[in-house]
Amino acid sequence: MGVVRSTAEPAPSAPVRHTAGRSSMMSDFREILRDLAASRELLGELTRRDLRVRYKQSLIGVAWALLTPLVVIFSGWLVRYAFAAMAGQRVDAVMIGGIAVKSVAWAFFVGAMAFGTSSLTMNLSLVTKIYFPRELLPLAAILTQVIDTSIAVVALLVILPLLGIVPGWTILWTPVLALILVMLTTALTLILACANVFFRDARHLVQLILAFGIFVTPVFFDAAAFGPRGARLLMLNPLSPVLEGLRLSVVQGHNLAERLVDASGTVVWSPWALVYAGIVAVIGIGASALIFHRAEFKFAEYV
């Protein structure tokens, strides 16, 4: 693990504290990448610590990694069953499979946001007493959630065949979608973790996002269910193309490079939706990393 130094005795190799007028974006990005590369072992230690803390004295242990997606899946099935019953329809295995796949991705987003946003304020002694790249704390929370989600993904790969769903070659789109999901989550987590240091009511914003975000994100429902205009509006949420892409590629075997239109003329999928989500993810993670880096020197004063 890398050596951490006291802020009272700054090391010659410690990053130079730039002012907004003298630093450039490129120099800041180079500094961020250099610091993260030098602190990769510390990131691993923080991730292992978060895993130990999360499951310490836990009654069901790593089964907690399955609990959140299972609750979301059951809730989604219940909602879909109620609406299908009112419409005289039935909920088939494909619907359940789609909800299951999207629920795992949503559970990752919720878990990473919940733990990552409070990662700085929950580590007061580290932030105020020693120097290290502060980005490591929310990143460790996200990596911990990645490990949790991996357990849920393995369980999902067992459940889908039991539902009669055998993913085809289009499952190869999953790494692309997963990368975009992690980048979007990281961008939002960095911004909100930073905001939570300066404005303590930021945690209430996070609670609102986690509580009501599921109603503006196609987790329980497919975007096309809202009609042509509603689907377009729903897909403006950058998480929506990721979730719909997972459902279509994993459960329905659709090639995401091809456009898909249903019988009513509603565009179910457009490759440009994936491009849009990718662009938002790249710009978001760059902007959030820059904002976080320029604000981190003031964290100790406010935490």
C-alpha positions in Angstrom: 0.0 0.0 0.0 1.3 3.5 -0.9 2.6 5.7 1.9 0.2 8.3 3.2 1.7 11.5 4.6 0.4 14.0 7.2 -0.9 17.3 5.8 1.2 19.0 8.5 4.4 17.9 6.6 3.6 18.0 2.9 5.8 15.8 0.8 7.7 17.3 -2.1 5.9 14.9 -4.5 2.4 16.0 -3.2 0.2 17.6 -5.9 0.7 21.4 -6.2 -2.3 23.4 -5.1 -3.3 25.3 -8.2 -5.5 28.3 -8.4 -8.3 28.5 -10.9 -6.4 31.2 -12.8 -3.1 29.3 -13.2 -4.2 25.7 -13.8 -5.4 24.3 -17.0 -7.9 21.5 -17.6 -5.3 19.3 -19.2 -2.8 19.7 -16.3 -5.6 18.9 -13.9 -6.5 15.7 -15.8 -2.9 14.6 -15.9 -2.6 15.3 -12.2 -5.7 13.3 -11.5 -4.5 10.3 -13.5 -1.1 10.4 -12.0 -2.4 10.5 -8.5 -4.9 7.6 -9.1 -2.2 5.5 -10.7 0.2 6.1 -7.8 -2.6 5.3 -5.3 -4.0 2.2 -6.9 -2.8 0.0 -4.0 -4.5 2.3 -1.5 -7.7 2.1 -3.6 -7.6 -1.7 -3.3 -7.1 -1.5 0.5 -10.0 1.0 0.9 -12.2 -1.3 -1.2 -11.4 -4.3 0.9 -12.0 -2.3 4.0 -15.4 -1.2 2.7 -16.3 -4.8 2.0 -15.3 -5.9 5.5 -17.3 -3.1 7.1 -20.3 -3.7 5.0 -20.6 -7.4 6.0 -19.2 -7.2 9.5 -21.6 -8.8 11.9 -24.1 -9.2 9.1 -26.7 -11.9 9.6 -27.0 -13.1 6.0 -23.5 -11.9 4.8 -23.1 -11.6 1.0 -26.7 -12.5 0.5 -27.3 -8.8 0.9 -25.9 -8.4 -2.6 -28.9 -10.3 -3.8 -31.6 -8.7 -1.6 -31.9 -5.3 -3.3 -32.3 -6.6 -6.8 -34.7 -9.3 -5.6 -36.9 -6.7 -3.8 -36.9 -4.6 -7.0 -37.7 -7.6 -9.2 -40.6 -8.6 -6.9 -41.9 -5.0 -6.8 -41.7 -4.8 -10.6 -43.5 -8.1 -11.0 -46.2 -7.0 -8.6 -46.7 -3.7 -10.5 -46.7 -5.3 -13.9 -49.0 -8.1 -12.7 -51.5 -5.5 -11.4 -51.6 -3.5 -14.6 -51.7 -6.7 -16.8 -54.6 -8.0 -14.7 -56.5 -4.8 -15.3 -55.8 -5.0 -19.0 -56.7 -8.6 -19.2 -53.2 -9.6 -20.1 -50.6 -11.9 -18.5 -47.1 -11.4 -17.3 -44.8 -13.8 -19.2 -41.2 -14.9 -18.6 -39.8 -12.4 -21.0 -41.3 -9.5 -18.9 -39.9 -11.0 -15.7 -36.5 -11.5 -17.3 -36.5 -7.9 -18.5 -37.3 -6.6 -15.0 -34.7 -8.9 -13.5 -31.9 -7.7 -15.8 -32.7 -4.0 -15.3 -33.2 -4.5 -11.6 -29.6 -5.7 -11.1 -28.3 -2.6 -13.0 -30.6 -0.3 -11.0 -29.5 -1.9 -7.7 -25.9 -1.2 -8.6 -26.7 2.5 -9.3 -28.7 2.8 -6.0 -26.0 1.1 -3.9 -23.1 3.0 -5.4 -24.9 6.4 -5.0 -26.0 5.7 -1.4 -22.5 4.7 -0.2 -20.4 6.9 -2.4 -22.2 10.2 -1.7 -21.5 9.9 2.1 -18.0 8.4 1.7 -16.2 11.7 2.4 -18.2 12.7 5.5 -18.1 9.2 6.8 -14.3 9.2 6.7 -13.7 12.4 8.7 -10.4 11.3 10.2 -8.9 10.3 6.9 -10.0 13.5 5.1 -8.8 15.9 7.8 -5.6 14.3 9.0 -3.7 12.7 6.1 -3.1 13.5 2.4 -4.3 11.1 -0.3 -6.4 11.6 -3.5 -9.9 12.1 -2.0 -11.4 10.6 -5.1 -10.4 7.2 -3.8 -13.2 7.2 -1.2 -16.2 7.4 -3.6 -14.3 5.2 -6.1 -13.8 2.6 -3.4 -17.5 2.7 -2.6 -18.3 2.2 -6.3 -15.8 -0.7 -6.7 -17.3 -2.3 -3.6 -20.7 -2.1 -5.3 -19.3 -3.6 -8.5 -18.2 -6.7 -6.5 -21.7 -6.9 -4.9 -23.3 -6.6 -8.3 -21.1 -9.3 -9.8 -22.6 -11.7 -7.3 -26.1 -10.7 -8.4 -25.1 -11.1 -12.1 -23.9 -14.7 -11.5 -27.3 -15.4 -9.8 -29.1 -13.8 -12.7 -27.2 -16.0 -15.2 -28.6 -19.0 -13.3 -32.2 -17.7 -13.0 -32.7 -16.6 -16.7 -32.4 -20.2 -18.1 -34.9 -21.3 -15.5 -37.3 -18.7 -17.1 -36.6 -20.2 -20.5 -34.4 -17.3 -21.5 -31.0 -18.3 -23.0 -29.0 -15.2 -24.0 -27.5 -15.3 -27.5 -24.4 -13.6 -29.0 -26.0 -10.2 -28.4 -25.0 -10.5 -24.7 -21.7 -9.3 -26.0 -23.2 -5.8 -25.8 -23.2 -6.1 -22.0 -19.7 -5.0 -21.3 -20.3 -1.8 -23.3 -23.5 -1.1 -21.4 -21.9 -1.9 -18.1 -19.0 0.5 -18.8 -21.4 3.3 -19.6 -23.4 2.5 -16.4 -20.3 2.6 -14.2 -19.2 5.9 -15.8 -22.6 7.5 -15.4 -22.7 6.4 -11.8 -19.2 7.5 -11.0 -19.8 10.9 -12.5 -23.0 11.5 -10.5 -21.4 10.1 -7.3 -18.3 12.3 -7.5 -20.5 15.4 -7.9 -22.8 14.5 -5.1 -20.1 13.4 -2.7 -18.4 16.7 -3.3 -21.6 18.6 -2.8 -22.4 16.7 0.4 -19.2 18.1 1.9 -20.2 21.8 1.4 -24.0 21.4 1.6 -25.2 18.8 4.0 -28.7 18.8 2.6 -27.2 17.2 -0.6 -28.0 13.9 1.0 -31.7 14.7 0.9 -31.3 15.2 -2.9 -29.7 11.8 -3.1 -32.6 10.3 -1.2 -35.0 11.9 -3.6 -33.1 10.5 -6.6 -33.0 7.0 -5.1 -36.6 7.1 -4.0 -38.3 8.6 -7.1 -35.7 8.0 -9.8 -37.2 4.5 -10.5 -40.4 6.2 -11.7 -38.5 8.2 -14.4 -36.3 5.3 -15.4 -37.6 2.2 -17.3 -37.0 -0.4 -14.6 -40.6 -1.7 -14.0 -41.8 -0.7 -17.5 -40.4 -0.6 -21.0 -39.9 2.9 -22.5 -42.1 2.0 -25.4 -45.1 1.5 -23.1 -45.3 5.3 -22.8 -45.9 5.8 -26.5 -43.7 7.5 -29.1 -43.4 10.9 -27.4 -43.2 9.5 -23.9 -40.5 7.0 -25.0 -38.4 9.8 -26.4 -38.7 11.9 -23.2 -37.9 8.9 -21.1 -34.8 8.0 -23.1 -33.4 11.5 -22.3 -32.5 10.0 -19.0 -29.0 8.7 -19.8 -29.7 5.6 -17.6 -32.6 4.6 -19.8 -30.7 3.6 -22.9 -28.4 1.4 -20.6 -31.4 -0.4 -19.0 -33.3 -0.8 -22.2 -30.2 -1.9 -24.0 -29.6 -4.6 -21.3 -33.2 -5.9 -21.7 -33.1 -6.0 -25.4 -29.7 -7.5 -25.9 -29.8 -10.0 -23.0 -33.4 -11.1 -22.8 -34.8 -10.4 -26.4 -31.5 -11.0 -28.3 -31.7 -7.7 -30.2 -28.6 -6.4 -31.9 -28.2 -2.8 -30.5 -26.6 -1.7 -33.7 -30.0 -2.0 -35.4 -33.1 0.1 -35.0 -36.2 -1.5 -33.5 -39.8 -0.3 -34.1 -42.9 -2.0 -32.6 -46.2 -2.5 -34.3 -47.6 0.8 -33.2 -44.8 2.7 -34.8 -43.0 3.5 -31.5 -39.3 3.5 -31.7 -38.3 0.8 -29.1 -34.6 1.2 -29.7 -32.2 3.4 -31.7 -28.4 3.0 -31.8 -28.2 6.7 -31.3 -29.6 6.3 -27.8 -26.5 4.3 -26.9 -24.3 7.0 -28.5 -26.1 9.6 -26.5 -25.6 7.8 -23.2 -22.0 7.2 -24.0 -21.4 10.9 -24.7 -23.1 12.0 -21.5 -21.0 9.4 -19.6 -17.7 10.6 -21.0 -18.5 14.3 -20.6 -20.0 13.7 -17.1 -17.1 11.8 -15.7 -14.6 14.3 -17.1 -16.5 17.3 -15.7 -17.2 15.7 -12.3 -13.5 14.6 -11.9 -12.3 18.1 -12.7 -14.8 19.8 -10.2 -14.0 17.2 -7.5 -10.2 17.7 -8.0 -10.4 21.5 -7.8 -12.6 21.4 -4.7 -10.8 18.7 -2.7 -8.2 21.0 -1.2 -11.1 22.7 0.7 -12.7 19.5 2.0 -10.9 19.5 5.3 -12.2 22.9 6.1 -15.8 21.9 5.7 -16.0 18.3 6.7 
